């Protein structure tokens, strides 16, 4: 007697179908699970046995063999309790009970109750791809994926009755849409150049480094960024939710882009991902389609800063472990803040720096040239004037966001955000004679690298988009160089 039930595994952030194959044969009684199960899955044998019996069914006699296919893919967690139990019951029923139309996921209690698992969102994706219905705990809070079908059950018996058509499935709860409470840009006093840089960064998804003394407003500016970013569409909301599910965390789908601000004491694995067994995403991937803010950049270990160079350039990172090599998405916007020196007052017009030359050199050496070259803009802030502290509010986030959304709309029409614009599209935007002359002069005077050359052009394209023009001119190049700190 044989049965097969489709379930789901998260490999990195990618949902993949897993076939739960079960055979029941005569001979000595036994219950074996193969297919690279982890400890939680091996222990599911006792949970499945108890749940089947407590639900009023009879566990089959003889040898029960369960195979989790593909066999070379590591399987983790209690996700497979429910599909294993259903597959065993189907195999014992000699095809009078089938679950071909369902993708079940769920942990089972000893009494047969179905509990939520973190693979629920991935299961809805697999169910949609295979044109089936996702079967999971009615206590699950999960966002619907497109036109996927979801059936909620409270117990193993209910799952069987739903498959037999003798019970109407329960609905599952959709998460409440979260609203990120970001500071309003209108609360930022003075700092006109930094405010302009933040608007340009939001419009083109550019990386931005803010350097200045304590209290100049670096952190507040960075935390204002989400308030002027365009909302995420449905597909990007799902991508972000899958990343968080793979990390074992919960994030209600929200149009607000994620904003992650890890502390400088975080480990390398916490930042880029890792762990034993199947690697899990880190803070870099949790900021996918959003913002990664690194405050006190000079306090981060050099190993962590160097590890960021590849993902912020390519938009993804690959974490390899003995169990598997997993690719995590990391299409993020990096915003960083740093003091000019360990004491923070180098170049301040009021308070003198007390750092020794050696101490300053060690501090600045952590920020390597290749890392700094990847920032599209580098803004030096100064201490706020007392008159600015008592002045009126600046332009609010809502007004700035309108211009950012309009600029992003122009970029979508071209098919790419300016932060990733390259090739013929970038050449076409900067093909004007005055723009080429300004770029040539800047490349010579500012000693731009090839990467810096392209990043100046991309920022200039964003400035043009904010002005609503189709081509870059010399004024756009000049402002891009100013925002990059090259003038």
Buried (B, 14 or more C-beta within 10 A) or exposed (E): BBBBBBBBBBBBBBBBBBBBBBBBEEEEEEBEBEBBBBEBBEBBBEBBBBBBEBBEBEBBEBBBBBBBBBEEBBBBBBBBBBBBBBBBBBBBBEEEBBBEBBBBBBBBBEEBBBBBBBBBBBBBBBBBBEEBBBBBBBBBBBBBBEEBBBBBBBBBBBBBBBBEEEBEBBEBEEBEEEEBEBBBBBEBBBBEBBBBBBBBBBBBBBBBBBBBBEEBBBBBBBBBBBBBBBEBEEEBBBBBBBBBBBBEEEBBBBBBBBBBBBEEEBEBBBBBBBBEBBBBBBBBBBBBBBBBBBBBBBBBBEEBBBBBBBBBEEBBBBBEBEBBEBBBBBBBBBBBBBBBBBBBBBEBEEEEBEBEEEBBEEBBEBBBEEBBBBBBBBBBBBBBEEEBEEEEEBBBBEEBBEBBBBBBEBBEEBEEBBBBBEEEBBEBBBEBEBBBEBBEEBBEEBEBEEEBBBBBBBBBBBBBBBEEEEBBBBBBBBBBBBBBBBE
